[in-house]
């Protein structure tokens, strides 16, 4: 505990830029010396106090609240700074209040110029990254339109201009690169090696300081790990780019529908979110101004949300996008003196910007704002800058740490992620974690998995996730014991390979398996999976998947990988899944029986028997006997005897005696007919045997803990089945009796009119 907070309290807390503080952040801060790890029981000293600012001219005075007029004054100063930085010209401000604010805006912007790359001018397209894309991507004639679109996403994965020009551009100028751009970014690919070479040669940063990104640890070497995070993120962004391109070119969608579809796809991508959705949709809007994607709506990033909240205080808006639309309307319809000065200043400033950048049509298009028609994208970006400006004047003028009204919404809840809790204790040789609310550590000894630390950490992570679902500790301990029992030592993927992150079993799946998408050497993606039932255990399924993943990385085809997988299955003592007689076939998320004689076939969620002699066939939700001599046939929901010599024949819904020698004629059969040759004598026993095999097969595909619970539930349902059937029969009989009683009341209760109207028909029925 340090100053009343534990590490667990800090993890997941919201930082100033809207991001959550994670275990990766903590380790990074400890490594760089920003934090110090104290021994247990050591005194952390007094709570650090913020550095006093005696030079703050208005220290002790309250900071005025944010307002729409102040926001418009800030925008006028932004336009002056933009013109000065890009053209060297001076812009006069007619509004005296804007002139008075100018020194504060200048003090805020100046530290964010240059290498920090943090300042965004009024026209977003003139930002340091955006104008770079205009000059080096959108204006490049060697690429076609789609290639320029993809290159924009490649640059956005890191936003470092030198890295793009020196390391990536030489590869991207080759025609072969565009056959499959994602292939170059695969682990060990050409792009990864080029970025590593650039890093070793220059030592320059590989991602912009605007990004607060600490890469997940997948490789031991820091540089390689950082490069891997960039290439992995680029591949995800290229997938987003392919989807966004298709949406952009879909003429059947409106601008709002296109924006919503692209934004939703970005937010769904792994590692992205609202801020990425905002950034990328703004980039697309800047590249395609005629599409009008963000004229009236835009995603609101975490940086803009506090400003939006302060300027729309009525609380009547359902979400941030609705609030942004309301504020946009207020800005464009404002009639105050400051609003009039803003529009007048904008008109003068944009004329000079267009003259300076007349070579670049995209800049000219963005610097042609119609009066009282600010776009939602421009408003959203400037709201973020306004928030930073408010923090700046709070510190520099009022001696405050920040503007408390502009803080992000704090999330004090710890993020329940295994990565933030599971650690390997070298001294005790265990992977351990303490689940919130439980003081007792949960351990997975490395010796239980052959001393493999990575596997021990993996088992601990699975147990953590199971606790997170609400499972009791005793059940999770049983799960741990069952999982480690299935461990088999053998070859595995290297510790620094990303297969450890990708090839993970989905225990929540009805048929637990390891499933992933992988790209082959031909550039085409295909699904690949291993199952617990086929591999013989959870850990073995993951190990086999990792080895196959590494084999595919090295260039193996899908067929070669499947063959290799079956060899691993066989080596581990489990039978491979092949299309052979009586062998299970693995497909999708379920295990289906092969199409062979006497083997059950699965279809439409029910087990159907194969079309063979003496085997039951299921159809229409009922079990029908096969069409064989002397075998019973089901139809219409009742058991009818087949039309064969000595076999019973059904008539009138009852089972009369068969028309054969020695059989009773007419009437109901008092005793069941004798079983004839070729009849159904062995069918019930065979059916029970097949059912037991199917049950055993399904139980074998589950983790032992889940298999026991499922078997118990199934047994209880079977015990209750006769009772439920009896209750149903009683209910049906009662309903039938009530129907007959009502019919009699209608026919005979009113002998006058009812009998006269029905006449002989009623009497005939009775």
matplotlib code that plots the C-alpha trace (Angstrom):
import matplotlib.pyplot as plt

x = [0.0, 1.4, -0.4, -3.7, -3.6, -2.5, -1.1, -4.5, -6.3, -4.0, -4.4, -7.3, -7.5, -8.1, -5.2, -5.3, -5.5, -8.4, -6.3, -6.3, -3.2, -2.2, 0.4, 2.5, 2.5, 3.7, 6.5, 7.6, 7.6, 9.6, 12.1, 12.7, 12.9, 9.7, 8.6, 10.5, 9.6, 9.8, 10.4, 7.4, 6.5, 8.8, 7.6, 6.8, 7.0, 4.7, 2.3, 4.2, 2.9, 2.6, 5.4, 4.3, 3.9, 4.6, 4.8, 1.1, -0.3, -3.9, -3.0, -5.8, -8.5, -11.1, -10.7, -13.7, -15.9, -15.6, -18.1, -19.0, -17.7, -14.3, -14.2, -14.7, -12.0, -9.7, -10.4, -9.5, -6.1, -5.7, -6.1, -3.5, -1.0, -1.7, -1.1, 2.2, 3.5, 2.7, 3.3, 5.2, 2.4, 0.7, -3.1, -4.7, -7.5, -10.3, -11.8, -10.1, -10.9, -9.2, -6.2, -6.1, -6.2, -3.4, -0.5, -2.1, -2.7, 0.9, 2.2, 0.1, 1.0, 4.8, 5.9, 3.8, 5.6, 8.5, 9.4, 6.6, 4.1, 1.2, -0.3, -3.3, -4.1, -7.6, -7.6, -6.9, -5.3, -2.5, -1.5, 2.0, 0.8, -2.0, 0.0, 2.7, 0.1, -1.0, 2.5, 3.9, 1.0, -2.1, 0.1, 2.1, 1.6, 3.3, 0.3, -3.3, -6.1, -6.5, -2.8, -2.7, -5.7, -3.8, -0.6, -2.5, -3.3, 0.3, 1.6, -1.1, 0.1, 3.1, 2.9, 6.7, 7.6, 11.3, 10.4, 7.9, 10.3, 13.5, 12.4, 9.0, 8.7, 11.6, 9.7, 6.3, 7.6, 8.1, 5.1, 5.4, 4.6, 1.1, 0.2, -0.2, 0.8, 0.0, 2.5, 5.4, 4.3, 4.2, 6.6, 10.1, 8.9, 10.7, 9.0, 9.9, 13.6, 13.6, 12.2, 14.7, 17.5, 16.3, 16.0, 19.6, 21.0, 19.3, 18.1, 15.1, 11.6, 9.4, 6.0, 4.8, 4.7, 1.0, 0.4, 0.4, 1.1, 3.0, 3.3, 2.4, 5.3, 5.6, 9.4, 12.2, 14.2, 12.7, 13.4, 12.1, 9.0, 8.3, 8.7, 6.5, 3.7, 3.9, 3.8, 0.9, -1.0, -0.4, -1.8, -4.9, -5.2, -4.8, -7.8, -9.8, -8.6, -10.0, -13.3, -13.4, -12.5, -15.4, -17.8, -16.4, -17.1, -20.5, -22.8, -26.0, -25.0, -25.4, -22.5, -23.9, -24.2, -20.7, -19.3, -21.2, -20.1, -16.4, -16.5, -18.1, -15.5, -12.6, -14.0, -14.4, -10.8, -8.4, -6.5, -8.5, -11.4, -13.2, -10.1, -8.8, -12.2, -12.2, -8.6, -9.1, -12.5, -11.1, -8.2, -10.6, -12.8, -9.7, -8.7, -12.3, -13.8, -16.5, -17.9, -19.1, -18.6, -18.1, -20.1, -22.8, -21.5, -18.2, -16.9, -16.0, -12.6, -11.8, -9.8, -12.8, -15.4, -14.7, -14.9, -18.1, -19.5, -18.6, -20.1, -23.3, -24.5, -28.2, -27.8, -30.5, -28.4, -28.5, -24.9, -21.8, -22.6, -25.9, -24.3, -21.7, -24.5, -26.3, -23.0, -22.3, -25.7, -25.1, -21.7, -23.0, -26.1, -24.3, -25.1, -22.8, -20.1, -17.4, -19.2, -19.3, -15.6, -14.8, -16.5, -15.0, -11.5, -12.0, -12.8, -9.7, -7.4, -8.7, -8.1, -4.4, -4.1, -5.6, -3.2, -0.2, -1.2, -2.8, -0.8, -2.6, -6.2, -7.0, -5.8, -7.7, -10.9, -10.5, -9.8, -13.0, -15.5, -18.9, -20.1, -21.8, -21.1, -18.3, -18.0, -18.4, -14.8, -13.3, -15.4, -14.4, -10.7, -10.7, -12.7, -9.7, -7.3, -9.5, -9.4, -5.6, -5.7, -7.9, -5.4, -2.6, -4.1, -5.1, -1.4, 0.3, -2.2, -4.0, -1.4, -3.7, -2.7, -5.4, -8.9, -10.9, -14.0, -12.0, -10.8, -11.8, -14.4, -12.4, -12.7, -11.5, -12.4, -9.5, -9.4, -9.9, -7.4, -5.2, -2.2, -2.5, -2.5, -0.7, 3.1, 5.7, 7.5, 11.0, 11.8, 8.8, 8.7, 5.0, 2.7, 0.7, -2.0, -4.3, -7.9, -9.5, -11.4, -9.4, -6.2, -5.0, -2.8, -3.7, -0.7, 0.2, 3.5, 5.8, 6.8, 3.3, 3.8, 7.4, 9.0, 7.7, 7.1, 5.1, 2.7, 2.3, 1.5, -1.0, -2.8, -2.9, -4.4, -7.2, -7.9, -8.1, -10.6, -12.7, -12.8, -13.8, -16.9, -18.0, -16.9, -16.1, -12.4, -12.8, -14.2, -11.3, -8.8, -10.3, -10.1, -6.4, -5.7, -7.6, -5.7, -2.2, -2.9, -3.2, 0.2, 2.6, 6.2, 7.4, 8.5, 6.8, 6.9, 9.7, 8.8, 9.0, 6.7, 3.3, 1.7, 1.5, -0.8, -2.9, -3.3, -5.5, -8.3, -11.8, -13.1, -16.5, -17.2, -19.7, -16.9, -13.7, -11.1, -8.2, -9.1, -7.3, -7.0, -3.6, -2.2, -0.5, 2.5, 0.2, -1.2, -4.6, -6.1, -7.6, -9.0, -7.1, -8.1, -7.3, -9.7, -9.4, -11.0, -8.6, -5.5, -6.3, -6.3, -6.4, -2.7, -2.0, -4.5, -2.8, 0.7, -0.3, -1.9, 1.3, 3.5, 1.2, 1.2, 5.0, 5.0, 2.6, 4.7, 7.7, 5.7, 3.7, 0.5, -2.8, -2.7, 0.8, -0.2, -3.2, -0.9, 1.5, -1.3, -2.5, 1.1, 1.2, -2.2, -0.9, 2.4, 0.4, -1.7, -4.9, -6.4, -6.3, -9.6, -9.9, -12.7, -12.4, -14.9, -16.3, -13.9, -15.1, -14.8, -13.8, -15.6, -16.8, -17.4, -18.9, -17.6, -19.6, -19.5, -18.1, -20.5, -19.9, -21.9, -23.2, -21.8, -24.1, -24.6, -25.3, -27.6, -29.8, -28.6, -29.9, -28.1, -29.3, -28.5, -26.9, -29.0, -28.0, -29.8, -31.2, -30.0, -32.6, -33.2, -34.3, -36.6, -39.0, -37.8, -38.7, -36.8, -37.9, -36.8, -34.9, -36.8, -35.8, -37.7, -39.7, -38.4, -40.9, -41.6, -42.6, -44.9, -47.3, -45.9, -47.1, -45.3, -46.6, -45.6, -44.0, -46.1, -44.3, -45.3, -45.8, -45.3, -48.0, -50.0, -51.4, -55.0, -57.2, -54.5, -54.3, -52.0, -54.2, -53.0, -51.2, -53.0, -51.0, -51.4, -52.0, -52.8, -56.1, -58.3, -59.5, -59.7, -56.8, -53.8, -53.6, -50.0, -47.2, -46.5, -43.6, -40.3, -39.7, -36.5, -35.0, -37.1, -36.1, -34.9, -31.5, -32.5, -33.1, -29.8, -27.9, -29.6, -28.6, -25.0, -24.8, -26.3, -23.7, -20.9, -22.2, -22.4, -18.9, -17.6, -19.1, -18.0, -14.5, -14.4, -15.1, -12.8, -13.2, -14.9, -17.5, -17.9, -18.9, -21.4, -22.9, -23.3, -25.0, -27.5, -28.2, -28.8, -31.3, -33.1, -33.4, -34.7, -37.3, -38.3, -40.9, -42.6, -42.7, -44.2, -46.9, -47.8, -48.0, -50.3, -52.6, -52.7, -53.6, -56.2, -57.8, -57.8, -59.4, -62.1, -62.8, -63.2, -65.6, -67.6, -67.9, -69.1, -71.7, -73.0, -73.4, -75.1, -77.5, -77.6, -80.0, -82.2, -84.3, -82.4, -79.2, -80.8, -83.1, -80.2, -77.9, -80.6, -79.8, -76.1, -75.9, -77.8, -75.6, -72.4, -73.7]
y = [0.0, 3.4, 6.6, 4.7, 3.0, -0.5, -1.5, -3.1, 0.2, 2.0, -0.5, 0.5, 4.1, 6.7, 8.9, 12.5, 11.5, 9.1, 5.9, 3.3, 2.6, -1.1, -3.5, -2.8, 0.9, 0.0, -2.1, 0.5, 3.2, 1.0, 0.3, 4.0, 4.9, 7.0, 4.7, 2.9, -0.5, -0.5, -3.4, -4.9, -2.6, 0.2, 3.8, 5.6, 9.0, 11.9, 12.3, 14.3, 17.8, 19.5, 21.9, 25.4, 28.1, 31.4, 33.1, 32.4, 35.9, 34.9, 32.3, 31.9, 33.2, 30.9, 29.7, 31.0, 28.4, 27.4, 29.0, 29.1, 32.6, 31.7, 28.8, 31.1, 33.4, 30.5, 29.4, 32.9, 32.6, 29.2, 30.6, 33.3, 30.6, 28.4, 31.2, 32.2, 28.6, 27.7, 31.0, 33.2, 35.9, 37.8, 37.7, 40.7, 39.9, 42.5, 41.1, 42.8, 39.9, 37.5, 39.8, 39.7, 35.9, 35.6, 35.4, 32.6, 30.6, 31.3, 30.0, 26.9, 26.1, 26.9, 23.9, 21.6, 22.6, 20.8, 17.3, 16.8, 16.9, 17.6, 20.8, 20.6, 23.8, 25.0, 23.3, 19.7, 19.0, 21.4, 19.3, 17.9, 14.4, 15.4, 17.7, 15.0, 12.6, 15.2, 15.8, 12.3, 9.9, 11.6, 13.5, 10.5, 9.5, 6.1, 4.6, 4.2, 5.4, 2.3, 2.0, 5.6, 4.8, 1.8, 3.8, 6.3, 3.5, 2.2, 5.6, 6.0, 2.9, 5.0, 8.5, 8.9, 10.7, 9.7, 6.1, 6.1, 7.8, 6.0, 2.5, 1.8, 3.9, 2.0, -1.2, 0.3, 1.7, -1.8, -3.1, -6.5, -5.0, -4.1, -7.7, -8.4, -5.5, -7.4, -10.1, -7.7, -6.9, -10.5, -11.6, -11.9, -10.2, -7.6, -4.6, -5.8, -6.2, -2.8, -1.1, -2.9, -1.8, 1.8, 1.6, 0.3, 2.8, 6.0, 5.2, 7.5, 6.9, 4.5, 6.0, 9.5, 11.0, 11.7, 8.0, 6.8, 3.2, 0.7, -2.5, -5.8, -8.0, -10.7, -10.6, -10.3, -7.7, -4.2, -3.0, -6.2, -6.1, -2.5, -3.2, -6.3, -4.2, -1.7, -4.4, -6.2, -3.0, -2.3, -5.6, -4.9, -1.5, -2.9, -5.2, -2.1, -0.3, -3.1, -2.9, 1.0, 1.0, -1.2, 1.0, 4.2, 3.0, 1.6, 4.0, 2.6, 4.0, 7.6, 9.6, 9.0, 5.3, 5.0, 6.9, 4.7, 1.5, 2.5, 3.8, 0.6, -1.6, 0.4, 0.3, -3.5, -4.1, -5.4, -2.7, 0.2, 2.2, 5.5, 7.7, 5.6, 5.6, 9.4, 9.8, 7.4, 8.7, 12.2, 11.1, 9.5, 12.6, 14.8, 12.6, 12.5, 15.9, 15.5, 12.5, 14.7, 12.0, 14.3, 17.3, 16.7, 14.0, 12.6, 10.2, 11.9, 10.8, 10.7, 14.0, 15.9, 14.5, 16.8, 20.0, 18.8, 18.0, 21.5, 23.3, 21.3, 21.4, 20.8, 17.0, 16.3, 14.4, 10.6, 10.2, 12.1, 12.2, 13.8, 16.3, 17.1, 17.7, 20.1, 22.0, 22.2, 23.8, 26.3, 27.3, 27.8, 29.7, 31.9, 35.6, 37.1, 39.7, 37.1, 34.7, 37.5, 38.2, 34.5, 34.1, 37.3, 36.3, 32.8, 34.2, 36.4, 33.6, 30.9, 33.2, 33.4, 29.7, 28.8, 31.1, 29.5, 25.9, 26.3, 23.3, 20.9, 20.5, 18.8, 21.7, 24.2, 22.1, 22.1, 25.9, 26.8, 26.8, 28.3, 30.9, 29.3, 25.8, 24.5, 20.7, 18.2, 17.0, 20.4, 21.0, 17.7, 18.2, 21.7, 20.6, 18.4, 21.4, 23.6, 21.1, 21.2, 25.0, 25.1, 22.9, 25.2, 28.5, 26.7, 25.9, 29.0, 31.7, 30.3, 28.0, 25.0, 21.4, 21.4, 22.5, 20.0, 20.5, 19.3, 16.0, 12.7, 10.5, 8.6, 4.8, 3.7, 0.0, -2.3, -3.8, -7.5, -8.8, -11.8, -9.9, -7.3, -9.9, -13.1, -13.1, -15.8, -16.0, -17.2, -17.9, -20.2, -21.5, -20.8, -18.7, -16.8, -14.2, -12.7, -12.3, -9.0, -9.8, -13.0, -12.5, -16.1, -16.4, -18.8, -20.8, -23.0, -24.8, -24.9, -28.5, -29.6, -28.7, -30.0, -26.8, -24.8, -21.3, -20.1, -23.0, -22.4, -18.7, -19.8, -22.2, -19.5, -17.1, -19.6, -20.0, -16.2, -15.9, -18.7, -16.9, -13.7, -15.5, -16.1, -19.7, -20.6, -21.1, -24.8, -25.4, -23.4, -25.4, -28.6, -27.1, -26.3, -29.9, -31.4, -29.2, -29.9, -33.6, -33.5, -31.9, -33.8, -32.6, -32.1, -29.7, -26.2, -22.8, -20.4, -18.3, -15.0, -16.3, -14.6, -18.1, -17.9, -15.0, -16.3, -20.0, -20.0, -22.4, -21.1, -22.8, -21.0, -22.7, -25.6, -27.7, -26.2, -25.7, -23.5, -21.6, -18.8, -17.3, -17.5, -16.3, -18.9, -18.4, -17.7, -14.7, -16.2, -16.5, -19.7, -20.9, -23.5, -25.2, -28.0, -29.6, -30.8, -34.1, -34.8, -33.6, -35.3, -32.3, -28.5, -27.9, -30.4, -28.7, -25.4, -26.9, -28.6, -25.3, -23.3, -25.8, -25.7, -21.9, -21.8, -24.3, -22.2, -19.1, -20.9, -21.4, -24.6, -24.9, -25.7, -29.3, -29.7, -28.1, -30.5, -33.5, -32.2, -31.7, -35.3, -36.5, -34.5, -35.9, -39.4, -38.8, -37.5, -40.7, -39.2, -40.4, -37.9, -36.5, -38.0, -39.0, -42.7, -45.4, -44.7, -41.8, -38.4, -35.5, -32.1, -29.2, -25.9, -25.8, -29.2, -32.8, -34.7, -38.4, -39.6, -40.9, -44.6, -47.6, -48.0, -44.6, -41.8, -38.8, -35.4, -33.0, -30.1, -30.5, -34.0, -37.4, -39.3, -42.9, -43.9, -45.5, -49.1, -52.3, -52.4, -48.9, -46.3, -43.2, -39.9, -37.6, -34.8, -34.9, -38.5, -41.8, -43.9, -47.4, -48.2, -49.6, -53.2, -56.5, -56.9, -53.7, -51.3, -48.0, -44.8, -42.3, -39.6, -39.8, -43.4, -46.7, -48.6, -52.1, -52.7, -54.4, -57.8, -61.3, -61.9, -58.2, -56.2, -53.8, -50.5, -49.6, -46.8, -45.5, -48.8, -51.8, -54.7, -58.2, -59.1, -60.8, -63.9, -67.6, -68.0, -64.4, -63.0, -61.3, -57.8, -56.2, -55.2, -57.4, -58.4, -59.3, -57.8, -59.6, -62.0, -60.7, -62.1, -62.6, -59.4, -57.4, -55.0, -57.4, -55.8, -52.1, -50.9, -52.3, -50.9, -47.5, -47.4, -48.3, -45.6, -43.1, -44.0, -43.6, -40.2, -39.1, -40.4, -38.6, -35.3, -35.6, -36.4, -33.1, -31.1, -30.1, -32.6, -30.1, -29.2, -32.8, -33.9, -31.0, -31.8, -35.5, -34.7, -32.4, -35.0, -37.7, -35.5, -34.7, -38.4, -39.2, -36.5, -37.5, -40.2, -37.9, -35.0, -37.4, -38.6, -35.0, -34.1, -37.1, -36.1, -32.5, -33.6, -36.0, -33.2, -30.8, -33.4, -34.1, -30.4, -30.1, -33.0, -31.6, -28.2, -29.9, -31.9, -28.7, -26.9, -29.9, -30.9, -28.0, -26.1, -28.7, -26.1, -23.8, -25.8, -29.1, -27.6, -25.8, -28.8, -31.4, -34.9, -34.1, -33.8, -37.0, -38.8, -37.7, -38.8]
z = [0.0, -0.9, 0.1, 0.6, -2.8, -3.8, -7.2, -7.9, -7.2, -9.7, -12.5, -14.7, -13.4, -16.0, -17.0, -18.2, -21.9, -21.3, -21.4, -18.6, -16.6, -17.2, -15.8, -18.9, -18.0, -14.4, -15.6, -18.1, -15.4, -13.1, -15.8, -16.6, -13.0, -12.9, -10.0, -7.3, -5.9, -2.1, 0.1, 2.0, 5.0, 3.9, 4.5, 1.3, 2.9, 2.7, -0.3, -3.0, -3.4, -6.8, -7.6, -6.5, -9.2, -7.5, -10.9, -11.6, -12.0, -10.9, -8.3, -5.7, -8.0, -9.4, -13.0, -15.1, -16.6, -20.3, -22.6, -26.3, -26.7, -25.2, -27.6, -30.6, -29.3, -29.0, -32.6, -33.9, -32.2, -33.7, -37.2, -36.5, -35.3, -38.3, -40.8, -39.1, -38.9, -42.5, -44.4, -42.0, -42.4, -39.7, -39.3, -37.6, -35.1, -35.1, -32.0, -29.0, -26.7, -29.1, -29.2, -25.4, -25.4, -27.9, -25.5, -23.6, -26.8, -28.0, -24.6, -25.0, -28.7, -28.7, -26.5, -28.8, -32.0, -33.6, -32.7, -30.2, -33.1, -30.7, -32.0, -34.4, -36.2, -37.0, -40.4, -39.6, -42.9, -42.1, -39.1, -39.2, -40.1, -42.3, -44.6, -44.8, -46.2, -48.7, -50.0, -49.9, -50.3, -51.9, -54.3, -55.4, -59.0, -58.9, -56.9, -57.9, -55.8, -53.7, -53.1, -51.8, -49.6, -48.1, -47.7, -45.6, -43.1, -43.1, -42.1, -39.5, -37.6, -36.3, -37.7, -38.0, -41.2, -41.3, -40.6, -43.5, -46.0, -45.1, -44.1, -45.6, -48.8, -50.7, -50.2, -51.1, -54.4, -55.7, -57.7, -56.0, -52.6, -53.7, -54.7, -51.0, -48.7, -45.5, -46.3, -46.0, -42.4, -41.2, -38.5, -40.0, -43.2, -45.2, -43.5, -40.0, -41.0, -42.7, -39.6, -37.3, -39.5, -39.4, -35.6, -35.1, -37.6, -36.3, -32.8, -33.5, -32.1, -34.0, -33.0, -32.6, -29.1, -29.7, -29.3, -25.7, -26.7, -24.6, -26.7, -25.2, -24.4, -27.0, -27.6, -25.1, -27.1, -26.6, -30.1, -31.7, -29.5, -30.5, -34.2, -33.8, -32.3, -35.2, -37.9, -36.1, -35.8, -39.5, -40.5, -38.5, -40.1, -43.6, -42.9, -41.8, -44.9, -47.2, -45.5, -45.5, -49.2, -50.1, -48.0, -49.4, -53.0, -52.2, -54.1, -52.5, -49.1, -47.9, -46.4, -42.9, -43.5, -44.9, -41.9, -39.4, -41.1, -41.2, -37.7, -36.3, -38.1, -36.7, -33.2, -33.4, -34.5, -31.8, -30.0, -31.6, -30.2, -30.2, -30.6, -33.5, -35.1, -34.9, -36.2, -39.2, -40.2, -40.2, -42.4, -44.9, -44.8, -45.6, -48.5, -49.9, -49.2, -51.9, -50.0, -47.2, -44.6, -41.6, -42.5, -39.9, -37.6, -36.3, -33.7, -30.5, -29.1, -25.4, -25.7, -27.0, -24.7, -21.6, -23.7, -25.3, -21.9, -20.6, -23.6, -23.6, -20.0, -20.5, -20.3, -22.8, -25.2, -25.4, -26.5, -27.5, -31.2, -30.5, -28.2, -30.9, -33.4, -31.0, -30.3, -34.1, -34.6, -31.8, -33.3, -36.8, -35.6, -33.0, -33.4, -30.8, -31.5, -31.1, -33.5, -36.1, -35.7, -36.0, -39.4, -40.7, -39.6, -41.1, -44.5, -44.6, -43.3, -45.7, -48.7, -47.8, -47.1, -50.5, -52.2, -50.4, -51.0, -54.4, -55.7, -53.4, -54.2, -50.9, -48.9, -51.1, -50.6, -46.8, -46.7, -48.5, -45.6, -46.3, -43.9, -40.9, -42.1, -39.9, -40.2, -37.4, -38.0, -37.5, -34.4, -32.8, -33.4, -32.0, -28.9, -28.1, -28.6, -26.5, -23.6, -23.7, -23.8, -20.7, -18.8, -19.9, -18.6, -15.4, -14.8, -16.1, -15.0, -12.0, -10.5, -10.6, -11.7, -14.4, -15.2, -13.1, -15.3, -18.3, -16.8, -18.3, -16.7, -14.1, -14.0, -10.6, -11.2, -11.7, -15.1, -14.6, -17.1, -16.5, -17.9, -15.1, -12.3, -13.3, -12.7, -12.4, -9.0, -9.7, -6.0, -5.5, -9.0, -9.5, -11.7, -9.2, -8.9, -6.2, -7.4, -6.1, -2.9, -2.2, -0.1, -0.8, -3.8, -6.5, -7.6, -10.6, -9.9, -12.9, -11.9, -12.6, -16.3, -16.6, -15.4, -18.4, -17.1, -20.1, -19.8, -16.1, -16.7, -19.4, -17.0, -14.4, -16.9, -17.8, -14.1, -13.7, -16.5, -15.0, -11.7, -13.5, -14.7, -11.1, -10.7, -7.1, -6.1, -5.4, -8.9, -10.5, -8.5, -9.8, -13.3, -12.8, -11.6, -14.5, -17.0, -15.7, -15.7, -19.5, -19.9, -22.1, -22.5, -26.0, -28.7, -28.4, -30.1, -29.1, -26.1, -28.1, -30.8, -31.2, -31.3, -27.5, -27.8, -30.7, -30.1, -27.0, -26.2, -26.0, -22.9, -23.1, -26.5, -26.4, -28.0, -26.6, -29.3, -30.4, -33.5, -35.4, -38.9, -40.6, -43.9, -46.1, -48.3, -51.2, -49.4, -48.8, -45.3, -44.0, -40.7, -38.6, -35.4, -33.0, -30.6, -27.1, -27.9, -30.8, -29.0, -25.7, -23.5, -23.2, -23.0, -25.8, -28.1, -27.5, -28.0, -31.3, -32.5, -31.7, -33.5, -36.5, -36.4, -36.5, -39.3, -41.4, -40.6, -42.2, -45.4, -45.0, -46.9, -45.2, -46.4, -45.0, -41.7, -41.4, -42.1, -39.5, -37.0, -37.4, -36.9, -33.6, -32.6, -33.2, -31.4, -28.4, -28.3, -29.8, -33.0, -35.8, -37.2, -40.7, -43.1, -42.4, -41.4, -38.0, -37.3, -36.2, -38.5, -37.2, -38.9, -37.6, -33.9, -33.6, -34.0, -36.5, -37.1, -40.5, -43.2, -42.7, -42.0, -38.4, -37.5, -36.3, -38.6, -37.3, -39.1, -38.0, -34.4, -34.0, -34.3, -37.3, -37.9, -41.2, -43.9, -43.2, -42.3, -38.8, -38.1, -36.9, -39.1, -37.8, -39.8, -38.9, -35.3, -34.7, -34.9, -37.8, -38.5, -41.6, -44.6, -44.2, -44.2, -41.0, -39.5, -37.9, -39.7, -38.1, -39.8, -38.6, -35.1, -34.5, -34.9, -38.0, -38.8, -42.2, -44.9, -44.6, -43.9, -40.2, -39.4, -37.6, -39.6, -38.2, -39.0, -37.6, -35.2, -33.3, -33.7, -34.8, -35.1, -38.3, -41.1, -41.0, -40.1, -36.4, -35.8, -34.5, -37.1, -36.5, -33.0, -31.0, -30.4, -26.7, -26.9, -28.9, -32.2, -32.3, -33.6, -37.0, -38.9, -40.0, -37.6, -34.9, -32.3, -31.9, -32.6, -29.0, -27.8, -30.8, -30.3, -26.6, -27.5, -30.1, -27.6, -25.0, -27.5, -28.5, -24.9, -24.1, -27.2, -26.2, -22.6, -23.8, -25.8, -22.6, -19.8, -17.0, -14.6, -17.3, -18.3, -14.8, -14.5, -17.9, -17.1, -13.8, -15.5, -18.2, -15.7, -13.8, -17.0, -17.9, -14.4, -14.8, -18.3, -17.4, -14.9, -17.4, -20.0, -17.6, -16.7, -20.4, -21.0, -18.1, -19.4, -23.0, -21.7, -19.6, -22.6, -24.8, -22.2, -21.9, -25.7, -25.9, -22.9, -24.6, -27.8, -26.0, -24.3, -27.6, -29.2, -26.3, -23.9, -26.1, -27.6, -29.3, -31.7, -31.6, -32.5, -35.1, -36.8, -36.8, -37.5, -38.5, -38.6, -34.9, -34.3, -36.8, -35.0, -31.7]

ax = plt.figure().add_subplot(projection="3d")
ax.plot(x, y, z, "-o")
ax.set_aspect("equal")
plt.show()
